[in-house]
Amino acid sequence: NLFIYQAFSTELVLDQGEEKLLFVDFLSDNSTYLPLKIQTYGTFFKERRLNIAMVTAMVVGALILIFLNMILFSVSGHREFAWLALAQAFYMVNTIHSEGYLTIFFLANHPVISVAIEDMFKCGFAAAMAQFGRSFIQTRTYFPRQDLALRILIGAAVVTMILQLGLGAYPPAVQKGLHLAAWLLAAGIALFLPLIGFAAMKRHGRQLWPLVLGWASLAAFIVYAAVASLGIFEWLPINWHLAGPVGLFDAIMVTVALGLNLRKIRQEKDAADTKFAQ
């Protein structure tokens, strides 16, 4: 697992008694996830098939949730369903990329483009999820100061996404700065959302507990991944295979919170209609 190449493989075929020397030249920064591991042909593809199965299950689950949220958006007209579907789409593509498939098959000779895609979809997910929170919780009405902070974070994330389009033309210092900014924005939004969710739960009701749980689990993973991948602590490991399950769990919890909130609104409406009729 490398800083730019999420994964790569080279097959070595040796006759009995034969020796070969493999030389790997890192043209860019490499992470602390070394040493490289040499596996047999069968073991490598066995692990790869298990990984493909996990990624496929995550993608299918994300597509079902995206479809469900778009149906609910078309029926109810609540924009938070559309923002949640967009956030789920961003996270789905970013998970596929973090597993190395885009790099292995399409971007093996384009490491800068690989980093730009990673940071673009990372910021896109954070911005879409923050916008979902603004729409669902109605922060402009109930939490104006927090709403201003969210708008600033969303704007910074969108600017960072746009700047990724010219990443190859920037000097190395600017590239590293943008990569750091993408992680800081993703971590900042991830930490900010559970606090707003908790405040919303206190104000609007306990039916929002899945929202807090989903956002908190996502925040813990993103902050940990940011610290580990940036090499702040060289001994800190990171397993990118957890990105898909954590993101899917977050999407399920947030969708459940939306459903519970709609049920409460319906119950309150029925109670008000009954009282009015009486």
ABEGO torsion letter per residue (X at the ends): XBAABABBBBBBBBBBGBBBBBBBBBABBBBABOBBBBBBAAAAAAAAAAAAAAAAAAAAAAAAAAAAAAAAAAAAGBAAAAAAAAAAAAAAAAAAAAAGAAAAAAAAABAAAAAAAAAAAAAAAAAAAAAAAAAAAGAAAABAAAAAAAAAAAAAAAAAAAAAAAAAABBAAAAAAAAAAAAAAAAAAAAAAAAAAAAAAAAAEAAAAAAAAAAAAAAAAAAAAAAAAAGABAABBBBAAAAAAAAAAAAAAAAAAAAAAAAAAAAAAAAAAAAAAX
